[in-house]
Amino acid sequence: MLDHIVLATPDIAATSEWLADLTGVVASEGGPHVNKGTRNRLCSFGDTYLEIIGPDPEQGDPGEPRSFGIDDLTSHRIVTWCARQHDLSTVVAAGAVVGLGYTEPVAMRRVAPDMTLDWHLSLPTGDTEGGILPFFIDWGTSRHPSETAAPGLSVATIHGCHPEPTRVSELLAALGETMAVEQSDRARMFVELSGPSGSVVLPS
């Protein structure tokens, strides 16, 4: 199931302002990802959320590439989505059956303004088909970020676009996930969000 949508950016403040101008929703401060060189701001969809993630100037150079290709971005774009699972080892095994590589669960931490969140991720090691194949998260006992993120946005539309929609749909099913995948000339995610002041299609 959908946990969150990832909007990567080289400038969190500028992207948050862009989103607020179009939808009327101001993203709330999330916090830094410890030792990863990134931080985020969040908008809740109810029990899921939008993550705006970019460089954290207060951390400086993390000594390794930032996640989601952030170091190479010149503008914000949707890069992928995250699926919520409680048994990440099952995901790794299911992916291996159909030739998809996923990492063993990796521990992560984010220091939020009012709490510290700990979770585990399983990340794809190969082609994500334009971000349509998700990464996976297990929040364990941590409070879910959607509970404290800025409210007001909803997902009007989310689907994949791909030259081989049937094959990609089958890969999603093998991972225990479902998402509409439409025929397209290039692989990408399509996400439209709606807010009190209007809607926006996230660049991809």
N, C-alpha and C positions, 0 to 999 in steps of 0.2 A: 504494500500500500504506500501511497505517496506520503513522505515525511516532509520534504521541502524541495523547493526549486532554487537553483543556484544562479544568481546574476553576478558575474565576475566583472570587476572594474579596476582601472588604474587609479581612480579617485573616488572614494566612497562618498565624500561630502557632495561632490558635483552630481553623482548619479542619484543620490538621495533627493537632492533638490529637483532634478529632472523628473523623478517619479512623483514627487509631491505636487509639482506644477501641473502635471497631467491628471492625477487621480485625486488630489486633495488629502492624501495620507502621508504623514511624515514618519519615516521609519524610526524605530526606537534603537537606542544604542545597545548593541549586543556585548561586545568586549573583545579583547585580544585572544588569539590562539597562541598559547604559550610556546615560545621558541620556534614558531613557524613563520613569523614575519607578517602575519595577516591579522585583521580584525573584521568585524561585521556589524551590520545594522539589519533589523528584522521587521517584517510586517506579517501579522497573523492572518490566516484564512479561516480561523476557527480552531481546528486541531492539527492543521498543517501550516506552513509559513513560507515566505520568501526570504532568502538570505542574500543580502548584498555584501559581497566579500571583496576586499582589496588590501593593498599594502598598509601596514601599521607603521607610521613614521617613528613612533616611540620605541619600536623594537630594533629598527635599523636592519642591516643586511643579515638574513638568517643563515647565510653560509651555504644554502642549497636553494634550488628553484622553488618559488612559491607555488602552491597548488593551483590547479585549473589554468595554467599558462598565464597567470596574472602578470608576470614580468614582461611578457611580450605584447600585452594589450595596449591599444591606443584609444580605445573607447569601450564602454560597457557592452556586454553581450551575455545572453543566456548560454551556459555551457553544458549543463546536465541537470539531472534531478536525483534525489536520494529516496530510496525505499526503506521503510521501517521493517526490521525483522528482529526477532528475539533469539534466534539461533543462527549466528553467522557461519558457523561451521557447516551447516546444512547448505547454505548458499554457495560456499566454496566448492563443496562436493557436487552440487547440482550443476554449477558452471563447468566443472571439469568434464562432466559426462558429455556435454555438447561442444567441448573445445574452447570454453571461455575461462580465462585465468582470472582469479580473484585472490587477493592477498589474505593471509591469515589475519584475524582481527587485530587492529592496531589501536592502542589506547590513545585517547585525545583528551585535552582539557581546555576549557575557556573560562576566563575570569570575568563574569558578568558583574554589572554594577551592584547587585544585591545578593549574588550567590556564585559559587563555583560549580561548573558543570563538568562531569566526567562521562565519557561514552567510548564506544568502540566502533571502528569503521572497518569495512572490507572493501577494498578498492580494486577496480579492474586493472589488469596488467597489460591489456591489449586494446584493440580498437573498440571504441564505445559506440560506433555507428552514428556519429554526429551527436553524441550525448544521449541518444535514445536508451541505450543500455545503462541502467543506473549504477551508482554505488550504494552500499547498504550500511545501515546504522542500527546500533542497539544502545538505547539510552540507559539501560540498566535501571538504577533507582533514582537517577537524576530527574528533576522536574523538566517537563517538555518546554522548549523555548516558546512555542506558540501561546502558552498560557500568559506570558508577560510581554509578548511583542505587540507593537502598535496595531490596533484593530482597524477595520474599515475596508480592507481589500477582499475580493473574492476572485476565484479562478473562473473566468468566463469560458475559456477554451484551453485545453492542453492536449497535444497529440504530437506524434512523430511524423517526419516527412523523409522518405527514403526511396531510392531507385528500386530496391528490392523489399517492398513492405511485407510480403508473406514470410520471407526468411527471417526478417528481424522480429516479426510478431511471434514466430516460433521460438526464437531465442529468449524473448521475454517470458513466454509461457514456461519454458524450461526452468527459468529462474523463479517461477511462482508469481510473476507479475503480469499485469495486463495494461495495455495502452493502445488506443487506436493509432495505426501507422498508415499514412496516406502515400500514394504514389507521388514522387517528386524527382526533379533532376539532380538534387543533392541531398545529402543526409543532414538533418538538423532537427531541432526542437521548435515547435510553434506554441507559444504561450501568450494568451491575452488575459489581462487582468482588468477588473472593474472596480472603481472606487466611487466615492460620493460626488466627485467633480468630473468624472469621465473615465474612459477606458484607455488602455495602452497595450500595444503588441510589443513584447520584449524583443529587441534586436537579437538576431542569431547568426 
